[in-house]
Amino acid sequence: MLKATVIGAGLAGCEAAWQLAEAGIRVTLIEMKPNRMTPAHHSSDMAELVCSNSLRSDQLENAVGLLKEELRHFGSCIMACADATRVPAGGALAVDREGFSALVTKRISEHENITVERREVVEFPQERPVIIATGPLTSDALAGEIAKFFGDAEYLSFYDAAAPIVSADSIDMESAYFASRYGRGTPDYINCPMSEEEYRAFWEALTEAEEAEVHGFEDKRVFEGCMPVEVMARRGAETLLFGPLKPVGLPDPKTGKDPFAVVQLRKDNGAGSLYNLVGFQTHLKFPEQKRVFSMIPALKNAEFVRYGVMHRNTFLNSPRLLCDDFSARIDRNVFFAGQMTGVEGYVESTASGLVAGRALARKLLGKEPISYPKETAIGALSAYISDEAIEKFQPMNINFGLMPPLGYRVKGKRNKNAELSKRALEALEQMEG
C-alpha cells in the first residue's frame, strides 16, 4: 500500500491529506493539538479558524471567489465543509466557526485511508514522502529544524491579528441596523453607525489605547491584509473611513443617508448568537478593547466573548526554496503547504494543500507531474510562490494581478474580472488529471 505522512491538521494539512486519501494513498496525519496548543488556538478540532470566520467573497468577479470554484472542481474537502456550514454573509462565504471545524474533523477522521496521530513533531521528519503543513505558528523547535533542512535559509516573518467577538443579545439594536453593502445579497451584517463626533472621540481613544507587549513589533512589519485596527488608526484620522469603518453603500434606515462611519458585525456561528467585528483585528490589552470598542454606540453594553489577539507568523522564502508543486527544491519528496509557504488567507492555504496533495499522489502513483495553467487562480498562486525572480518575497492573497492579462480590452472592472474567471475555468476544464 502506498503511504505518505502529513504533519499539521490545519486547512492546508487536512486538504492535502484528503487529496492523497481520495487517490488511494494511506495517509498518517499528525496533529499536535490538544497535547500542545498555541495562544491563537482554542479548540482541539482540525482546520480551526483562528482569525475571521469569513472565507471572503464567493463571487466569480473576485479572485478568491474564482479560487473557491477551482477548489470545488477538484473535490476540495475544505470547500465542501465550508459550503455545508455556511452562515448568511451577503456576497461572502462565512461559516459557523465551530461547526465547520467539527465537520472537517469528522470527515478526515472517518476516512478509511487516513490515520490521525495526536502528537507534536519537534524534529525534522525522516519519513518520506512527507507534507509539512504546520502553519504560521510552527513551534520554534520545528522551525529551527526546517531552517537546518534548507541550510539555515532565512525565514521571513510578519505579525497577524484576530478580531474580537461579541454576543448577539448584547448588541444595542436601537443603535444598529441590518444591511449588506450596496444591498448585495441578504441584509446579513449588523451595522453600527457613528456620528462624526462619536467617530472622532473613538478614533482618538483608539490611537492612544495601550497595546499588549509583543517583542520586536513594528508597524512596518504588519501584514497589510490583516492590519491591527489601532495601527491603521495611527496612520491618520480618516484612514479607518476608507477601511473597516467605510460608510458608503450602507444607508441608515432612520435617515436614508450614509452615516459618517459604520462598524460592521458579521455572524460568527450558525445560531447567530455570536458576531465578530469586521476588520477589527487588534492587539490592544483586553481591558482597553472593552473600553474603546464600547465607545461604539451599538456596543456600549456589549459582552465580549473573545478578545482580539495578535501573534507572529513565520513563512519561508519560498521562491528560493520551493517548486511550483510546493515541493522542496533540494528534496522533491518533501512538500510544504499552508501559510508557511507565503500564501495568505484561508482559501489560499487550502489551495496550497490541494496542490501539494495532488502532486504527491500523482508521484506515488507513477503519473506524470502536472502544472496548473497560470490563467487559473491555483496556477497563479503556485507560480507566485516559486518565482525565483522575486527579490523581496511577501505573503500574498490571490488577486487577478497575479494572472496573465486577457490580451484584449473589456470595459468595466467587474466585466474584466468575469472574463478572467471564465478563461480560468475553461483552462481548468481542459486540464488532464
C-alpha positions in Angstrom: 0.0 0.0 0.0 1.3 3.4 -1.0 1.9 5.7 2.1 2.5 9.3 2.9 2.8 11.5 6.0 1.2 14.9 6.5 2.2 17.0 9.5 -0.3 19.6 10.7 -4.1 19.4 10.5 -5.0 22.9 9.7 -6.7 23.9 6.5 -3.7 23.0 4.2 -2.8 19.8 6.0 -6.4 18.5 6.0 -6.8 19.3 2.3 -3.5 17.6 1.5 -4.4 14.5 3.5 -7.9 14.4 1.8 -6.5 14.6 -1.7 -4.0 11.9 -1.0 -6.5 9.6 0.6 -9.1 10.1 -2.2 -6.3 9.0 -4.6 -6.0 5.7 -2.7 -2.8 6.7 -0.7 -2.6 5.6 3.0 -2.1 8.8 5.0 -0.7 9.3 8.5 -1.9 12.8 9.6 0.0 14.1 12.6 -1.5 17.0 14.7 -0.1 18.4 17.9 -3.4 19.6 19.4 -4.7 19.1 22.0 -1.4 17.9 23.5 0.1 21.3 22.7 -1.8 24.4 21.9 -0.8 27.9 20.7 -2.0 31.2 22.0 -4.2 31.6 18.9 -5.9 28.2 19.2 -8.9 27.4 21.4 -10.2 24.1 20.1 -8.8 20.6 19.6 -10.6 20.3 16.3 -8.9 20.3 12.9 -9.0 23.2 10.5 -9.6 25.7 13.3 -10.3 29.2 12.0 -8.2 31.5 14.3 -8.9 34.9 12.8 -12.1 35.6 10.9 -14.9 33.1 10.1 -15.2 34.5 6.6 -13.6 32.9 3.6 -14.2 36.2 1.8 -16.1 36.7 -1.5 -17.9 33.9 -3.2 -18.4 35.8 -6.4 -16.6 35.0 -9.6 -15.8 38.7 -10.2 -13.5 38.4 -7.2 -10.2 36.4 -7.5 -10.9 34.5 -4.2 -14.3 33.6 -5.5 -12.7 32.1 -8.5 -10.2 30.2 -6.3 -13.1 28.7 -4.4 -14.7 27.5 -7.6 -11.5 25.9 -8.7 -11.1 24.1 -5.4 -14.7 22.8 -5.7 -13.8 21.5 -9.2 -11.1 19.3 -7.6 -13.3 17.9 -4.9 -11.9 20.0 -2.0 -12.8 18.7 1.4 -12.4 22.1 3.0 -14.7 23.8 0.5 -17.3 21.0 0.8 -17.3 21.5 4.6 -17.4 25.3 4.3 -20.4 25.1 1.9 -22.2 22.8 4.3 -21.7 25.1 7.3 -22.1 28.5 5.7 -23.9 31.3 7.5 -25.5 34.3 5.8 -22.9 37.0 4.9 -24.1 38.8 1.8 -21.8 38.0 -1.2 -19.2 36.4 1.1 -18.8 32.8 2.2 -18.7 32.8 6.0 -19.1 29.7 8.1 -20.2 28.6 11.5 -16.7 28.6 13.0 -17.2 25.6 15.4 -19.5 23.7 13.1 -17.0 24.0 10.2 -14.0 22.7 12.1 -16.1 19.9 13.7 -17.3 18.7 10.2 -13.7 18.7 8.8 -12.5 16.8 11.8 -15.3 14.2 11.4 -14.7 13.7 7.6 -11.0 13.4 8.0 -11.1 11.1 11.0 -13.6 8.8 9.4 -11.8 8.4 6.0 -10.7 4.9 5.6 -7.3 5.9 4.2 -6.4 8.4 7.0 -4.9 7.6 10.4 -4.7 10.6 12.8 -1.9 10.7 15.4 -2.2 13.4 18.1 1.4 14.3 19.0 3.9 17.1 18.5 6.7 16.8 15.9 9.8 18.7 17.1 12.4 17.2 14.8 12.5 17.3 11.1 10.7 14.2 9.8 12.8 11.4 8.5 9.9 9.6 6.8 9.5 10.2 3.1 7.4 11.3 1.3 6.1 14.0 3.7 4.0 17.2 3.5 4.8 19.7 6.3 1.8 22.0 6.9 2.4 23.1 10.4 1.3 26.6 9.7 2.5 30.1 10.5 2.7 29.2 14.2 5.2 26.4 13.7 6.9 25.7 17.0 10.4 27.2 17.5 11.9 23.8 17.7 10.5 22.6 14.4 11.1 25.9 12.7 14.7 25.6 13.6 14.8 22.1 12.2 13.2 23.3 8.9 15.8 26.1 8.7 18.6 23.5 9.1 17.0 21.3 6.4 17.3 24.2 4.0 20.8 25.0 5.1 19.8 27.7 7.7 17.9 29.5 5.0 16.5 32.8 6.1 12.9 32.8 7.4 10.7 35.8 7.0 8.0 36.8 9.4 5.1 39.2 9.9 2.5 39.8 12.6 -1.1 38.6 12.3 -4.1 39.6 14.3 -7.6 38.4 15.1 -10.8 40.4 15.8 -12.9 40.2 18.9 -16.3 38.5 19.1 -19.4 39.8 20.9 -22.6 38.1 21.9 -25.6 39.0 19.7 -28.0 39.7 22.5 -25.7 42.3 24.0 -25.8 44.4 20.8 -28.0 47.5 21.1 -30.1 47.2 18.0 -31.7 50.6 18.7 -28.4 51.9 17.6 -27.8 49.4 14.8 -29.4 48.0 11.7 -29.1 45.0 9.4 -27.8 45.7 5.8 -25.3 44.4 3.3 -23.2 47.0 1.4 -24.9 48.3 -1.7 -27.8 46.0 -0.9 -26.0 42.9 -2.2 -27.4 39.6 -1.1 -29.5 39.4 2.0 -29.0 42.0 4.8 -26.8 39.8 7.0 -24.4 42.3 8.6 -25.3 44.3 11.7 -24.2 47.8 11.0 -23.2 50.1 13.9 -23.4 53.8 12.7 -21.4 56.6 14.3 -21.8 60.4 14.0 -18.7 62.5 13.3 -18.5 63.5 16.9 -18.7 59.8 18.1 -16.1 58.7 15.5 -13.6 61.5 16.4 -13.8 60.5 20.1 -13.5 56.8 19.2 -10.5 57.4 16.9 -8.6 59.4 19.5 -9.2 56.8 22.1 -8.1 54.0 19.7 -4.8 55.7 18.8 -4.0 56.3 22.5 -5.0 52.8 23.8 -2.4 50.6 25.3 -1.3 47.6 23.3 -0.2 44.3 24.8 3.5 43.7 24.6 4.9 42.0 21.5 8.6 41.5 21.3 10.0 43.2 18.2 6.7 44.7 17.0 7.0 47.4 14.4 4.2 49.0 12.3 6.1 48.4 9.1 6.2 44.7 9.7 2.4 44.3 10.0 1.0 42.4 7.0 -1.3 44.9 5.2 -4.1 42.3 4.7 -4.6 41.7 8.4 -3.5 45.1 10.0 -4.5 45.7 13.6 -7.2 48.4 13.7 -5.2 50.6 16.1 -2.2 50.5 13.7 -4.5 51.6 10.9 -5.9 54.4 13.0 -2.5 55.8 13.8 -1.9 56.3 10.0 -4.4 59.2 10.0 -7.8 60.4 11.3 -9.5 59.5 8.0 -7.8 56.1 7.3 -10.5 54.0 9.0 -13.2 55.7 7.0 -11.7 54.2 3.9 -11.2 50.8 5.6 -13.3 48.9 8.1 -15.5 51.9 9.0 -16.3 52.8 5.4 -19.9 54.0 5.4 -20.5 54.1 1.7 -23.4 51.9 0.5 -24.8 51.4 4.0 -27.6 54.0 4.4 -29.1 54.2 7.9 -32.9 53.4 7.6 -33.6 56.1 10.1 -32.2 58.9 7.9 -32.0 57.3 4.5 -28.4 58.6 4.3 -25.0 57.0 4.8 -23.7 57.7 8.3 -20.3 59.3 9.0 -18.8 55.9 9.9 -20.0 52.4 10.3 -18.7 49.4 12.2 -19.9 46.1 10.7 -20.6 43.0 12.6 -20.7 39.6 10.9 -22.4 36.4 12.2 -19.8 34.1 13.6 -21.9 30.9 14.1 -24.9 29.3 12.6 -27.2 30.1 15.5 -26.4 33.8 15.1 -25.6 34.1 18.8 -22.1 35.5 18.1 -20.8 38.3 15.9 -17.3 39.4 15.1 -16.2 43.0 14.5 -15.3 43.0 10.8 -11.8 44.4 10.2 -11.1 44.9 13.9 -8.1 42.7 14.2 -6.3 44.0 17.2 -3.6 43.6 19.8 -4.8 46.0 22.4 -4.8 44.9 26.0 -8.1 43.2 26.9 -9.4 46.0 29.2 -8.5 48.5 26.6 -10.5 46.6 23.9 -13.5 46.6 26.2 -13.1 50.4 27.0 -12.5 51.6 23.5 -14.8 49.3 21.5 -17.6 50.0 23.9 -17.5 53.6 22.7 -19.2 52.4 19.5 -22.9 53.3 20.4 -24.4 49.9 19.5 -21.7 48.1 21.5 -21.9 50.3 24.7 -23.1 47.2 26.7 -21.5 44.5 24.5 -20.4 41.3 26.0 -17.0 40.3 24.6 -16.9 36.5 24.5 -13.4 36.6 22.9 -11.0 39.5 22.7 -8.7 40.1 19.8 -5.2 38.6 19.9 -2.0 39.0 17.9 0.8 36.6 17.1 3.9 36.3 15.0 3.5 34.4 11.8 6.6 32.7 10.2 6.9 31.9 6.5 9.5 30.5 4.1 11.4 32.5 1.5 9.5 30.2 -0.9 10.8 31.4 -4.3 14.3 30.3 -3.3 13.2 27.1 -1.7 10.1 25.6 -3.3 9.0 24.4 -6.7 5.5 25.2 -8.2 4.1 22.0 -6.8 5.2 23.1 -3.3 8.0 20.5 -3.0 11.4 21.5 -1.8 13.9 22.2 -4.5 16.6 20.2 -2.5 14.4 17.2 -1.9 11.3 16.6 -4.1 9.9 14.1 -1.6 9.4 16.9 1.0 6.5 19.2 0.4 5.3 22.3 2.3 1.8 23.7 2.4 -0.2 26.5 4.0 0.6 29.9 5.2 4.2 29.0 6.0 4.7 28.9 2.2 3.7 32.6 1.9 0.2 32.1 0.6 -2.1 34.4 2.7 -5.6 33.5 3.7 -7.8 30.5 4.5 -8.7 29.7 0.9 -5.2 30.2 -0.4 -3.8 27.9 2.3 -6.4 25.3 1.3 -5.3 25.6 -2.3 -1.6 25.0 -1.4 -2.6 21.8 0.4 -4.6 20.7 -2.6 -1.7 21.3 -5.0 0.8 19.5 -2.7 -1.5 16.6 -2.0 -2.4 16.1 -5.6 1.2 16.4 -6.7 2.4 13.9 -4.2 -0.4 11.5 -5.1 0.5 11.6 -8.8 4.1 11.0 -7.9 3.4 7.9 -5.8 1.0 6.5 -8.4 3.7 6.9 -11.1 1.8 9.5 -13.1 3.4 12.5 -14.9 3.5 15.7 -12.9 1.1 18.4 -13.9 1.3 22.2 -13.8 -1.8 24.3 -13.4 -2.3 27.0 -16.1 -1.2 30.4 -14.9 -4.5 31.7 -16.1 -6.1 29.8 -13.2 -6.1 31.1 -9.6 -4.4 27.9 -8.4 -1.8 28.2 -11.1 -1.2 31.9 -10.3 -0.5 31.1 -6.7 1.8 28.2 -7.5 3.7 30.4 -9.9 4.0 33.2 -7.3 5.5 31.2 -4.5 8.0 29.6 -6.9 9.0 32.7 -8.9 12.8 33.0 -8.5 12.7 36.5 -10.0 11.0 37.9 -6.9 13.6 39.7 -4.8 11.6 40.7 -1.8 9.1 37.9 -1.1 6.0 38.8 0.9 2.8 36.8 1.7 0.1 37.2 -0.9 -3.6 36.8 -1.2 -4.9 35.6 -4.6 -5.6 38.5 -6.9 -6.2 38.9 -10.6 -2.9 40.8 -10.9 -1.1 37.5 -10.5 -2.7 36.2 -13.7 -1.7 37.0 -17.3 -3.7 39.8 -18.9 -6.6 39.0 -21.2 -4.9 40.5 -24.2 -8.0 42.4 -25.2 -9.9 45.3 -23.8 -13.0 44.8 -21.6 -15.0 47.7 -20.4 -15.5 47.8 -16.6 -13.6 46.2 -13.8 -16.3 43.6 -12.9 -16.7 42.6 -16.6 -13.0 42.3 -16.9 -12.7 40.1 -13.8 -15.6 38.0 -15.0 -13.8 37.4 -18.3 -10.6 36.4 -16.4 -12.7 33.9 -14.3 -14.3 32.5 -17.4 -10.9 32.0 -19.0 -9.6 30.3 -15.9 -12.5 27.8 -15.6 -12.2 27.0 -19.3 -8.5 26.3 -18.9 -9.2 24.1 -15.9 -11.7 22.0 -17.9 -9.0 21.4 -20.5 -6.5 20.0 -18.0 -5.8 16.4 -17.8 -5.9 14.5 -14.5 
